[in-house]
Amino acid sequence: MIKVLLVDDHPIVRTGLRALLANYPEISVLGEASSGEEAVAITQRDPADVVLCDLRLGDGMNGVATTATLRAMPNPPQVLILTTFDKDAEIIQCIEAGAAGYLLKDVSSQTIIDSIRQAAAGQLVLAPEMTQRVLAGMRRPKVELTQRESEVLQQLATGASNKQIAKTLFVSEATVKTHLVHIFDKLQASSRTGAIHAAKDLGLL
């Protein structure tokens, strides 16, 4: 018997998954959680074999943090991310956190069932095209911003001007311009819009 914990902040999604899994006698739903914190608490009391977890869980822990916390437990469950988000950076973050796989919510019911079985058996569950993207992404040098550069980038994403950023961060406009040069260089961007897009793709925003 494969014990599964459903983690999603939308009750209707959990209800649909529970109804699907009820059709398979070798799979039992151990419980449901609407947040990462709740998933961790349930797992501490009654460990599941596989946790089917959404990536975005509202306020609090997201799917990446939930995965990392669950996988750090003494008797860790396998974690399958089931989400609507398809960004390379997020996929890589989940795999690096220890997820056994990453599925999009538009996959077939049979794919979900097969993936649960594969994860329970300790196999990595990724579509072939997703595997190539993950490998390519993990081979790329990681972009690391300093704390101040991250602060400037966050302000940049709000549409703030250099003058507004300088006022908010209590630095001179010249300092802001210097940070922007470094940010653009690290993100290989030539404009403010390009930097924001690149940062989002890399999970920096």
Beta strands, then each sheet from edge to edge (+ up, - down):
strand 1: 2-7
strand 2: 27-33
strand 3: 50-53
strand 4: 78-83
strand 5: 101-104
sheet 1: 2+ 1+ 3+ 4+ 5+
end
